[in-house]
Amino acid sequence: MANGGVDRSVECTGSTEAMISAFECVHDGVVVLVRVPHKDAVFNTHPFNFLNERTLKGTFFGNYKPRFDIPSVVEKYMNKVKLKLEKFITHQVPFSEINKAFEYMLKGESIRCIIKMEE
């Protein structure tokens, strides 16, 4: 597709096929895999692909560091200026229906689900 390859590639779908394509289209640059693939997924590519000065990097949750980053996120949310989380909450369920929250997540029907500990 890129007639000789690209310098950088970022893959955000979590599809191993897309990850392999993103890796193999880089000529001698950097590939960043953002999304977590299925637990049984396998990344298959010819070993020669690692000898062409390609750099493969991964990031888990965008390299978010909870210990340092959560206080600033809480501050932004409390100020209601820069971070409005309510628009990302699609469902709320009581703890007794926690399995329903997992069903929403696995079916891709929710962005975020709040599980209420008390009803």
N, C-alpha and C positions, 0 to 999 in steps of 0.2 A: 504493500500500500504506500510506503514512504520512499520507494526507489532508493534503497541503500541503507535505510534505517533512520532512526531518530536519535537525538541526544538524550532525551529524558522521556520517561513514560510513567504515568501514575494510573494504577488500576484500583477502582473503588467498588466493584460489584461483588467481590467474594467468589466469583466463578473461577474455578481452576483453569478452565479453557481460556478465559479472558486474561488470567494471570500469566499463563504460558505465552499467549500472543503478545502481551505487553512486554514480557521479558525477551522474547525472541525478536521483536521489532527494533530493539535498541542495538545500535551498531557498536559503540564503545562509550556508553554513558551510564546513567543511573536509572534504575527501575524501583519504584516505591509501591509496595502492596499495602493498601489501606484497610480493606475490609477483611474480616476473619472468615475463612472458608469453612465449609461443613467439616465436622470432626473426622469424617472418613475420607475426605478428599485427598488426592495424591497429586503432587506437582511433578509431572514427568517431562523431562527435556533431555536432549542429548548432552553428555558431559562436555563436548566440544564447545557448547554455548557458554560455558563458564570461562573458557580460555581466551575469549575475545575482549577482555578488559571491560566486561559488563560488571556493574555493581548492583547487587540485589539487596534492597532494604525493605524492612517491614515496620509497620507502626501499629501499635495496639491502642485503640481509643485515642489516636492522634498524639501519642506520647504524653497524654494528660497525667499530671502528677497530683493526685488527690490531696496529699499533705500540704502542698503549696498552693494549688489552684482552687480548692474548694472555698477558702475564705474570701477570695476575690469574687467568685461566682455568687456566693451568698450575699455579699455586699451589693453587687449589681442587681440582684433580684430584689433585695429589700428596698433599694432606691427606686425600683420600677422604672428606671430610666433606660438602661441598656439591655436588660434581660427580662423578657416577659414569658415565663415558662408555661403559663396556663394554656397557651395556644398549642403546646406540644402534648398535653394530656388528653388522650382520646377516650379513656375508660377509667372508671373507679369501681372496685369490687371489694366486698368485705373479705376478711381473711378466710372465712369459711368457704369462699368461692375462689380460692387462689388458683385452682386448676383452670378456671375459666380465663384468668389472666395469661397463663401459659398458652392456652389455646389461641387467644388473640395474637400473641406474639408469634407463635409458630406458623399461623396462617397469614401473617403479615397484615393483620387487620388493625393493629394499633401502633401508635408511635411510642407512647408511654402510658403505662397503666399504674394507677395509684392503688395500693392494697391497704385498706383501712384495717388497723389492728383492733379497733373497738367499733361496735355498732350500737 
